Amino acid sequence: MPFEKISKTQKTIILIAWIVVLFTLWFLGTMGEKHLFPSPSQVFQGFSALYNEGLVVHIFQSLKLCFLSIFLAIIIALLFAYSWPIPLLKPVSEFVTKLRFLPFTGLSFYITLIVHEARNMQVWILVIFLTTYLTTSLIGVVKDIPQEEFDHAKTLKCNRFEVLWQVIVLGRIDYVIDVIRQNLAITWMMLVTVESIVVASGGLGFLIKNSDKFMNHGRIIALQIIILLIGLGLDWFINFLRKSIFRYSKI
């Protein structure tokens, strides 16, 4: 029933049931002459082939690209978001949020004219792409701050810059971490696309591109599972970090 509260045991049973349904659909999809999905044996062979091809090295290459890109994007996006309350700089921040509608392919074309090294190209494509979404989300966090918090800071004799620092910067760090967690999923998803466009630096996108070229669907599904598990792991870790450092965010 909608909004019904269930026990942990019931949640576990429901989860197991859906996993059984998923695997059942997988096996049914591999029956017959024309397979909708590669068979489990083909996927397991794909895992083995990927490991022998240096899967671990490619995973670390992708993680390095992901962390470097999101680190740079966070710094740039925070500058735009924290300058948004300043009237002189507000139009610049608003303009950055509108850039998220630009096509991905067109953006990469102009970056290749400026940056020529493959890894740097991948980094800046992701940084520019992610900055637009991070800035939009962070400005949304600032807009949602209740007026009472600003009034409270003013009653404590805080000047305008102290209000900016205490209410927006320090008062919303846990929200910033949650925004980063949500946008990290976008970064991880686009990472493979960027690596498949510029394949010179390796990574998971490079492996998917090669697998797709040779129509090796078992390897493609294996890579999709790996990418999904790593993404879920990163999401869980950042959420765990936020709740551990900012315990009040769980209230």
C-alpha positions in Angstrom: 0.0 0.0 0.0 1.2 3.6 -0.6 3.2 5.1 2.4 3.1 1.8 4.3 5.9 1.2 6.8 7.5 -2.2 6.5 10.1 -4.0 8.5 13.8 -4.7 7.5 12.9 -8.3 6.9 10.1 -7.3 4.5 12.5 -4.9 2.7 15.0 -7.7 2.3 12.4 -10.1 0.9 11.2 -7.5 -1.6 14.8 -6.8 -2.6 15.6 -10.5 -3.1 12.4 -11.0 -5.1 13.3 -8.2 -7.5 16.8 -9.6 -7.9 15.2 -13.0 -8.8 12.9 -11.3 -11.3 15.9 -9.5 -12.8 17.9 -12.7 -13.3 14.9 -14.5 -14.6 14.4 -11.9 -17.3 18.1 -12.1 -18.1 17.9 -15.9 -18.6 14.7 -15.6 -20.6 16.3 -12.9 -22.8 19.1 -15.3 -23.7 16.8 -18.1 -24.9 16.2 -18.8 -28.6 18.3 -18.1 -31.6 18.2 -14.3 -31.4 19.4 -13.2 -28.0 18.1 -10.0 -26.5 21.0 -10.0 -24.0 24.3 -11.9 -23.9 24.2 -15.1 -21.8 25.7 -15.1 -18.3 28.5 -17.3 -19.5 29.4 -14.7 -22.2 29.4 -12.0 -19.5 31.6 -14.0 -17.2 34.0 -14.6 -20.2 33.9 -10.8 -20.7 35.0 -10.2 -17.1 37.9 -12.6 -17.5 39.0 -11.1 -20.9 38.8 -7.6 -19.4 40.9 -8.5 -16.4 43.6 -10.0 -18.7 43.5 -6.8 -20.8 44.4 -4.6 -17.8 40.9 -3.8 -16.4 42.3 -2.6 -13.0 44.7 -0.1 -14.7 41.8 1.3 -16.8 39.6 1.6 -13.8 42.2 3.7 -12.0 42.7 5.8 -15.1 38.9 6.6 -15.1 38.8 7.3 -11.4 41.8 9.6 -11.7 40.0 11.5 -14.5 36.8 11.6 -12.5 38.3 13.0 -9.3 40.5 15.5 -11.0 37.6 16.8 -13.1 35.1 17.1 -10.3 37.7 18.7 -8.0 38.3 21.5 -10.5 34.6 21.8 -11.3 33.7 22.1 -7.6 36.2 25.0 -7.1 34.9 26.9 -10.1 31.2 26.2 -9.4 31.5 27.3 -5.8 33.1 30.6 -6.9 30.1 31.2 -9.2 27.5 30.1 -6.6 28.9 32.2 -3.7 29.3 35.3 -5.9 25.6 34.9 -7.0 24.3 37.1 -4.2 26.6 39.9 -5.3 24.5 42.0 -7.8 27.5 42.9 -10.0 28.5 39.2 -10.5 25.0 37.7 -10.4 24.5 37.9 -14.3 27.8 35.9 -14.8 26.6 33.1 -12.5 23.2 33.1 -14.2 24.9 32.9 -17.6 27.0 29.9 -16.6 23.8 28.0 -15.6 22.4 28.5 -19.1 25.4 26.9 -20.7 24.1 23.5 -19.6 21.9 23.5 -22.7 24.9 23.5 -25.0 25.4 20.3 -27.0 28.2 18.1 -25.8 29.7 17.5 -29.2 30.0 21.2 -30.0 31.7 21.9 -26.7 34.3 19.2 -27.3 35.0 20.7 -30.7 36.0 24.1 -29.4 38.1 22.6 -26.6 40.1 20.5 -29.0 41.1 23.8 -30.8 42.6 25.1 -27.5 43.9 22.0 -25.7 45.8 19.3 -27.7 46.9 16.8 -25.1 44.4 13.9 -24.8 44.1 13.7 -21.1 43.8 17.5 -20.6 41.1 17.5 -23.3 39.1 15.0 -21.4 39.5 16.9 -18.1 38.4 20.2 -19.4 35.5 18.8 -21.4 34.2 17.3 -18.1 35.0 20.3 -16.0 33.1 22.7 -18.3 30.2 20.3 -18.6 30.0 19.6 -14.9 30.5 23.2 -13.8 27.2 24.3 -15.4 25.2 21.6 -13.5 27.0 22.1 -10.2 26.5 25.9 -10.4 22.8 25.5 -11.1 22.4 23.1 -8.2 24.4 25.2 -5.8 22.5 28.4 -6.7 19.3 26.4 -6.0 20.7 25.6 -2.5 21.4 29.3 -1.9 17.9 30.3 -3.1 16.3 27.8 -0.7 17.9 29.3 2.5 15.0 30.7 4.6 15.0 34.4 5.1 14.9 33.8 8.9 18.6 32.6 8.8 19.7 35.8 7.2 17.7 37.9 9.7 19.2 35.9 12.5 22.7 36.7 11.3 21.9 40.4 11.0 20.6 40.5 14.6 24.0 39.2 15.6 25.5 42.4 14.1 27.1 40.5 11.2 28.0 42.6 8.2 27.0 41.6 4.6 30.2 39.6 4.0 29.9 37.9 7.4 26.3 36.9 6.5 27.6 35.5 3.2 30.3 33.5 5.0 28.3 32.3 8.0 24.9 31.5 6.4 25.7 30.5 2.9 29.3 29.1 3.0 29.6 27.6 6.5 25.8 27.0 7.0 25.4 24.9 3.8 28.5 22.8 3.6 26.5 19.6 4.1 24.2 20.6 1.3 27.2 21.2 -0.9 28.5 17.7 -0.3 25.1 16.3 -1.2 25.0 18.3 -4.4 28.5 17.0 -5.3 27.2 13.4 -4.6 24.3 13.9 -7.0 26.4 15.5 -9.7 29.1 12.9 -9.4 26.7 10.4 -11.0 26.5 12.7 -14.0 30.3 12.9 -14.1 30.7 9.2 -13.9 28.1 8.7 -16.6 29.6 11.2 -19.0 33.2 10.0 -18.2 32.8 6.9 -20.4 31.4 9.0 -23.3 34.4 11.4 -23.0 36.9 8.6 -22.9 35.3 7.0 -25.9 35.6 10.2 -27.9 39.3 10.7 -26.9 40.6 7.2 -26.5 44.3 8.0 -26.4 44.5 8.0 -22.6 42.7 4.7 -22.0 40.0 4.1 -19.3 36.7 2.3 -19.2 35.4 4.3 -22.2 38.3 3.0 -24.2 37.4 -0.6 -23.3 33.8 0.0 -24.2 34.8 1.5 -27.5 36.9 -1.5 -28.4 34.3 -4.0 -27.3 31.6 -2.2 -29.4 33.9 -2.2 -32.4 34.2 -6.0 -32.3 30.5 -6.4 -31.3 31.6 -8.2 -28.1 28.3 -7.8 -26.2 29.4 -10.0 -23.3 32.3 -7.6 -22.6 30.0 -4.6 -23.0 27.5 -5.9 -20.4 30.4 -6.8 -18.1 31.8 -3.3 -18.4 28.3 -1.8 -17.7 28.1 -3.9 -14.5 31.5 -2.7 -13.4 30.7 1.0 -14.1 27.4 0.7 -12.2 29.0 -1.0 -9.2 31.8 1.6 -9.0 29.3 4.5 -9.4 27.1 3.0 -6.6 30.2 2.6 -4.4 31.2 6.3 -4.9 27.7 7.5 -4.2 27.5 5.4 -1.0 30.9 6.6 0.2 30.2 10.3 -0.2 26.8 9.9 1.4 28.4 8.0 4.3 31.0 10.7 4.6 28.4 13.5 4.7 26.4 11.8 7.4 29.5 11.0 9.5 30.9 14.5 9.4 27.6 16.4 9.6 25.5 14.3 11.9 22.8 16.9 12.1 22.1 16.3 8.4 20.4 13.0 9.3 17.8 14.8 11.3 
